[in-house]
Amino acid sequence: MTVILSFLSVYLWAISMIGNYYLNPERSWRIAAGLLIVNFMVSVILVKFTTSPLRPFIKALSMVKLTNPFSEIQAKSKA
């Protein structure tokens, strides 16, 4: 999930910068709001294509059991 949100935020940022620079020279908030909606749709599509090859890696990451490497040290210090 974190990988997907990271890609989404990078695409949202990049497209909004480029879109506002070229398509909103007057710096109108109405145009910016319209661009944001289009930006989100384009970004979601780009994230889908970008993360499709990473799907096995993301599944493997989600199946890894997260453990605390310091749990043995903490258990010994409490005893």
DSSP file (Angstrom, degrees, kcal/mol; ACC not computed):
  #  RESIDUE AA STRUCTURE BP1 BP2  ACC     N-H-->O    O-->H-N    N-H-->O    O-->H-N    TCO  KAPPA ALPHA  PHI   PSI    X-CA   Y-CA   Z-CA
    1    1 A M     >        0   0    0      0, 0.0     4,-2.4     0, 0.0     5,-0.2   0.000 360.0 360.0 360.0 -39.6    0.0    0.0    0.0
    2    2 A T  H  >  +     0   0    0      1,-0.2     4,-2.2     2,-0.2     5,-0.2   0.884 360.0  52.5 -65.5 -37.9    2.8    2.4    0.8
    3    3 A V  H  > S+     0   0    0      2,-0.2     4,-2.3     1,-0.2    -1,-0.2   0.919 110.6  47.6 -63.6 -43.0    4.5    1.7   -2.5
    4    4 A I  H  > S+     0   0    0      1,-0.2     4,-2.5     2,-0.2    -2,-0.2   0.919 112.5  48.0 -65.6 -44.4    1.3    2.5   -4.4
    5    5 A L  H  X S+     0   0    0     -4,-2.4     4,-2.4     2,-0.2    -1,-0.2   0.849 109.9  54.0 -66.0 -33.1    0.7    5.7   -2.4
    6    6 A S  H  X S+     0   0    0     -4,-2.2     4,-2.1     2,-0.2    -2,-0.2   0.940 110.7  44.9 -65.5 -46.5    4.3    6.8   -3.0
    7    7 A F  H  X S+     0   0    0     -4,-2.3     4,-2.6     1,-0.2     5,-0.2   0.918 113.0  52.2 -61.8 -42.3    3.9    6.4   -6.7
    8    8 A L  H  X S+     0   0    0     -4,-2.5     4,-2.8     1,-0.2    -2,-0.2   0.920 109.6  48.0 -61.3 -44.2    0.5    8.2   -6.6
    9    9 A S  H  X S+     0   0    0     -4,-2.4     4,-2.3     2,-0.2    -1,-0.2   0.882 111.8  49.8 -66.9 -36.9    1.9   11.2   -4.7
   10   10 A V  H  X S+     0   0    0     -4,-2.1     4,-2.7     2,-0.2     5,-0.2   0.933 113.7  45.4 -66.3 -44.7    4.9   11.5   -7.1
   11   11 A Y  H  X S+     0   0    0     -4,-2.6     4,-2.6     2,-0.2     5,-0.3   0.918 112.8  50.7 -65.0 -42.5    2.7   11.4  -10.1
   12   12 A L  H  X S+     0   0    0     -4,-2.8     4,-2.0    -5,-0.2    -2,-0.2   0.930 113.7  45.3 -59.4 -45.2    0.2   13.9   -8.6
   13   13 A W  H  X S+     0   0    0     -4,-2.3     4,-2.3    -5,-0.2    -2,-0.2   0.952 115.3  45.7 -63.9 -50.0    3.0   16.3   -7.8
   14   14 A A  H  X S+     0   0    0     -4,-2.7     4,-2.3     1,-0.2     5,-0.2   0.922 115.5  45.1 -63.2 -45.7    4.8   16.1  -11.1
   15   15 A I  H  X S+     0   0    0     -4,-2.6     4,-3.0    -5,-0.2     5,-0.2   0.878 112.2  52.0 -68.4 -36.4    1.6   16.4  -13.2
   16   16 A S  H  X S+     0   0    0     -4,-2.0     4,-2.4    -5,-0.3     5,-0.3   0.900 110.9  48.0 -67.5 -38.2    0.3   19.2  -11.2
   17   17 A M  H  X S+     0   0    0     -4,-2.3     4,-1.8    -5,-0.2    -2,-0.2   0.953 117.9  39.9 -64.3 -49.2    3.5   21.2  -11.5
   18   18 A I  H  X S+     0   0    0     -4,-2.3     4,-2.2    -5,-0.2     5,-0.3   0.917 117.1  49.9 -67.3 -43.0    3.7   20.6  -15.3
   19   19 A G  H  X S+     0   0    0     -4,-3.0     4,-2.9    -5,-0.2     5,-0.4   0.920 112.8  45.1 -63.8 -45.1    0.0   21.2  -15.8
   20   20 A N  H  X S+     0   0    0     -4,-2.4     4,-1.1    -5,-0.2     7,-0.2   0.864 112.6  52.6 -67.7 -34.4   -0.2   24.4  -13.8
   21   21 A Y  H  < S+     0   0    0     -4,-1.8    -2,-0.2    -5,-0.3    -1,-0.2   0.935 123.8  24.9 -66.4 -45.3    2.9   25.8  -15.5
   22   22 A Y  H  < S+     0   0    0     -4,-2.2    -2,-0.2    -5,-0.2    -3,-0.2   0.812 131.7  34.3 -91.8 -31.6    1.7   25.2  -19.1
   23   23 A L  H  < S+     0   0    0     -4,-2.9    -3,-0.2    -5,-0.3    -2,-0.1   0.508 118.5  45.1-106.0  -5.3   -2.1   25.2  -18.8
   24   24 A N    ><  +     0   0    0     -4,-1.1     3,-1.3    -5,-0.4    -1,-0.2  -0.452  55.1 150.1-136.5  62.6   -2.8   27.8  -16.0
   25   25 A P  T 3  S+     0   0    0      0, 0.0    -1,-0.1     0, 0.0    -2,-0.1   0.765  75.9  57.8 -68.9 -22.1   -0.6   30.8  -16.7
   26   26 A E  T 3  S-     0   0    0     -3,-0.1    -2,-0.0     2,-0.1    -3,-0.0   0.578 105.3-129.5 -81.8  -7.9   -3.2   33.1  -15.0
   27   27 A R    <   +     0   0    0     -3,-1.3     2,-0.3    -7,-0.2    -3,-0.1   0.884  42.3 173.9  60.2  42.2   -2.9   31.1  -11.8
   28   28 A S     >  -     0   0    0      1,-0.1     4,-2.0     2,-0.0    -1,-0.2  -0.638  32.2-146.4 -80.6 133.9   -6.7   30.7  -11.6
   29   29 A W  H  > S+     0   0    0     -2,-0.3     4,-2.2     2,-0.2    -1,-0.1   0.794  98.3  57.7 -72.3 -26.2   -7.9   28.5   -8.8
   30   30 A R  H  > S+     0   0    0      2,-0.2     4,-2.0     1,-0.2    -1,-0.2   0.922 109.1  43.6 -69.0 -43.4  -10.9   27.3  -10.9
   31   31 A I  H  > S+     0   0    0      1,-0.2     4,-2.5     2,-0.2    -2,-0.2   0.911 113.4  52.8 -65.6 -40.6   -8.6   26.1  -13.7
   32   32 A A  H  X S+     0   0    0     -4,-2.0     4,-2.0     1,-0.2    -2,-0.2   0.886 107.7  51.2 -62.0 -39.1   -6.3   24.5  -11.0
   33   33 A A  H  X S+     0   0    0     -4,-2.2     4,-1.6     2,-0.2    -1,-0.2   0.904 111.0  48.0 -65.5 -41.2   -9.3   22.7   -9.5
   34   34 A G  H  X S+     0   0    0     -4,-2.0     4,-1.9     1,-0.2    -2,-0.2   0.899 111.4  50.3 -64.6 -40.1  -10.2   21.3  -12.9
   35   35 A L  H  X S+     0   0    0     -4,-2.5     4,-3.1     1,-0.2    -1,-0.2   0.854 105.2  58.2 -65.6 -33.9   -6.7   20.3  -13.5
   36   36 A L  H  X S+     0   0    0     -4,-2.0     4,-2.4     2,-0.2    -1,-0.2   0.899 105.6  48.8 -63.4 -40.5   -6.6   18.5  -10.2
   37   37 A I  H  X S+     0   0    0     -4,-1.6     4,-1.8     2,-0.2    -1,-0.2   0.940 115.9  42.4 -64.9 -46.8   -9.5   16.3  -11.1
   38   38 A V  H  X S+     0   0    0     -4,-1.9     4,-2.5     1,-0.2     5,-0.2   0.901 112.5  55.9 -64.8 -40.2   -8.0   15.3  -14.4
   39   39 A N  H  X S+     0   0    0     -4,-3.1     4,-2.7     1,-0.2    -2,-0.2   0.907 105.8  50.6 -58.2 -44.7   -4.6   15.0  -12.7
   40   40 A F  H  X S+     0   0    0     -4,-2.4     4,-2.3     2,-0.2    -1,-0.2   0.915 111.0  48.1 -62.9 -43.1   -5.9   12.5  -10.2
   41   41 A M  H  X S+     0   0    0     -4,-1.8     4,-1.7     2,-0.2    -2,-0.2   0.924 114.5  45.4 -64.4 -44.1   -7.5   10.3  -13.0
   42   42 A V  H  X S+     0   0    0     -4,-2.5     4,-2.4     1,-0.2    -2,-0.2   0.903 112.4  52.2 -65.6 -40.5   -4.3   10.3  -15.1
   43   43 A S  H  X S+     0   0    0     -4,-2.7     4,-2.5    -5,-0.2    -2,-0.2   0.892 106.9  52.0 -64.2 -40.3   -2.2    9.6  -12.0
   44   44 A V  H  X S+     0   0    0     -4,-2.3     4,-2.0     2,-0.2    -1,-0.2   0.908 110.9  48.1 -63.0 -41.0   -4.3    6.6  -11.0
   45   45 A I  H  X S+     0   0    0     -4,-1.7     4,-2.0     2,-0.2    -2,-0.2   0.920 112.2  48.9 -65.2 -43.4   -3.9    5.1  -14.5
   46   46 A L  H  X S+     0   0    0     -4,-2.4     4,-2.4     1,-0.2    -2,-0.2   0.886 109.5  52.2 -64.0 -38.5   -0.2    5.7  -14.5
   47   47 A V  H  X S+     0   0    0     -4,-2.5     4,-2.7     2,-0.2    -1,-0.2   0.898 107.1  53.5 -64.3 -39.3    0.1    4.1  -11.0
   48   48 A K  H  X S+     0   0    0     -4,-2.0     4,-1.0     1,-0.2    -2,-0.2   0.936 113.5  41.7 -61.2 -45.9   -1.7    1.0  -12.3
   49   49 A F  H  < S+     0   0    0     -4,-2.0    -1,-0.2     1,-0.2    -2,-0.2   0.850 116.4  49.6 -70.5 -33.4    0.6    0.6  -15.2
   50   50 A T  H  < S+     0   0    0     -4,-2.4     4,-0.3     1,-0.2    -2,-0.2   0.897 115.7  40.5 -72.4 -40.3    3.7    1.4  -13.1
   51   51 A T  H  < S+     0   0    0     -4,-2.7     4,-0.5     1,-0.2     3,-0.4   0.564  91.2  87.4 -89.4  -7.8    2.9   -1.0  -10.3
   52   52 A S  S >< S+     0   0    0     -4,-1.0     3,-1.3     1,-0.2    -1,-0.2   0.929  92.3  45.2 -57.9 -46.8    1.6   -3.9  -12.4
   53   53 A P  T 3  S+     0   0    0      0, 0.0     4,-0.3     0, 0.0    -1,-0.2   0.756 111.7  55.3 -67.6 -20.4    5.1   -5.4  -12.9
   54   54 A L  T 3> S+     0   0    0     -3,-0.4     4,-2.6    -4,-0.3     5,-0.2   0.454  76.6 102.3 -89.0  -0.8    5.8   -4.9   -9.2
   55   55 A R  H <> S+     0   0    0     -3,-1.3     4,-2.5    -4,-0.5     5,-0.2   0.883  80.3  48.3 -55.0 -46.2    2.7   -6.9   -8.1
   56   56 A P  H  > S+     0   0    0      0, 0.0     4,-2.2     0, 0.0    -1,-0.2   0.906 113.5  48.5 -62.5 -37.9    4.7  -10.1   -7.1
   57   57 A F  H  > S+     0   0    0     -4,-0.3     4,-2.1    -3,-0.2    -2,-0.2   0.911 111.6  48.5 -66.0 -42.3    7.1   -8.0   -5.2
   58   58 A I  H  X S+     0   0    0     -4,-2.6     4,-1.9     2,-0.2    -1,-0.2   0.890 111.4  50.5 -66.6 -39.1    4.4   -6.1   -3.3
   59   59 A K  H  X S+     0   0    0     -4,-2.5     4,-1.2    -5,-0.2    -1,-0.2   0.910 109.7  50.8 -63.9 -41.1    2.6   -9.4   -2.5
   60   60 A A  H  X S+     0   0    0     -4,-2.2     4,-0.8     1,-0.2     3,-0.3   0.893 109.2  51.5 -63.9 -38.8    5.8  -10.9   -1.2
   61   61 A L  H >< S+     0   0    0     -4,-2.1     3,-0.5     1,-0.2    -1,-0.2   0.884 108.1  51.4 -64.8 -37.6    6.3   -7.8    1.0
   62   62 A S  H 3< S+     0   0    0     -4,-1.9    -1,-0.2     1,-0.2    -2,-0.2   0.742 108.3  52.4 -73.3 -21.0    2.8   -8.1    2.4
   63   63 A M  H 3< S+     0   0    0     -4,-1.2     2,-0.3    -3,-0.3    -1,-0.2   0.610  83.0 106.5 -89.1 -12.5    3.3  -11.7    3.3
   64   64 A V  S << S-     0   0    0     -4,-0.8     2,-0.6    -3,-0.5    -3,-0.0  -0.497  73.7-127.7 -69.7 130.3    6.5  -11.1    5.3
   65   65 A K        -     0   0    0     -2,-0.3     2,-0.5     1,-0.0    -1,-0.1  -0.689  20.0-137.2 -81.0 121.5    5.9  -11.4    9.0
   66   66 A L        -     0   0    0     -2,-0.6     2,-0.3     2,-0.0    -1,-0.0  -0.672  28.3-178.1 -81.4 125.7    7.3   -8.3   10.7
   67   67 A T        -     0   0    0     -2,-0.5     3,-0.0     4,-0.0     0, 0.0  -0.855  31.4-116.4-122.6 159.3    9.2   -9.2   13.9
   68   68 A N    >   -     0   0    0     -2,-0.3     3,-1.7     1,-0.1     4,-0.3  -0.852  18.1-159.9 -94.3 112.6   10.9   -7.1   16.5
   69   69 A P  T 3  S+     0   0    0      0, 0.0     3,-0.3     0, 0.0     4,-0.3   0.694  91.7  54.5 -67.4 -15.9   14.6   -7.9   16.4
   70   70 A F  T 3> S+     0   0    0      1,-0.2     4,-2.5     2,-0.1     5,-0.2   0.325  76.4 100.3 -97.9   7.7   14.9   -6.5   19.9
   71   71 A S  H <> S+     0   0    0     -3,-1.7     4,-2.2     1,-0.2    -1,-0.2   0.878  82.6  49.3 -63.9 -37.5   12.2   -8.8   21.5
   72   72 A E  H  > S+     0   0    0     -3,-0.3     4,-2.1    -4,-0.3    -1,-0.2   0.901 111.8  48.8 -67.3 -39.6   14.8  -11.2   22.9
   73   73 A I  H  > S+     0   0    0     -4,-0.3     4,-2.0     1,-0.2    -2,-0.2   0.909 112.4  48.3 -65.9 -41.7   16.8   -8.4   24.4
   74   74 A Q  H  X S+     0   0    0     -4,-2.5     4,-1.4     1,-0.2    -2,-0.2   0.886 110.7  51.1 -66.3 -38.4   13.7   -6.8   25.9
   75   75 A A  H  X S+     0   0    0     -4,-2.2     4,-1.1     1,-0.2    -2,-0.2   0.891 111.1  48.4 -66.4 -39.0   12.5  -10.2   27.4
   76   76 A K  H  < S+     0   0    0     -4,-2.1    -1,-0.2     1,-0.2    -2,-0.2   0.866 109.4  52.4 -68.8 -36.3   15.9  -10.8   29.0
   77   77 A S  H  < S+     0   0    0     -4,-2.0    -1,-0.2     1,-0.2    -2,-0.2   0.802 108.1  51.4 -72.4 -26.8   16.0   -7.3   30.5
   78   78 A K  H  <        0   0    0     -4,-1.4    -1,-0.2     1,-0.2    -2,-0.2   0.759 360.0 360.0 -77.7 -24.9   12.6   -7.8   32.1
   79   79 A A     <        0   0    0     -4,-1.1    -1,-0.2    -3,-0.1    -2,-0.2   0.468 360.0 360.0 -80.1 360.0   13.6  -11.1   33.7
